[in-house]
């Protein structure tokens, strides 16, 4: 059985501000904006090249705005991606890599500034947040692991 991640629901405080950030600033594709009725609105946007979308709006979740953590966008050139986001006004932390050389930890002192030594695929990250604080990471993947 195939299981494909299709949508991630984000909690935001201001739908129009979030829509501007995801569509205009990040360049996500606008898939839908359905104002069903007062208190119920669905906005769907998809990152360029992705099969998975984000949905945000009103009446979609009880989670506090900005509560999403650890969302990852995969890029083939992290320096270029960081540069483009910075030019678009996004505050980006990184690039960085984990002190262990594995996936990034949250422990203080575990993030080492700069590209991962030897620049291995999956080894370098950058972090940014949307206006509500929903946390996103860029991860550089230049060669996929077998079976991916």
Beta strands, then each sheet from edge to edge (+ up, - down):
strand 1: 7-9
strand 2: 29-37
strand 3: 40-46
strand 4: 53-58
strand 5: 71-75
strand 6: 93-98
strand 7: 111-113
strand 8: 125-129
strand 9: 135-140
sheet 1: 1+ 4+ 3- 2+
sheet 2: 5+ 9+ 8- 6+ 7-
end
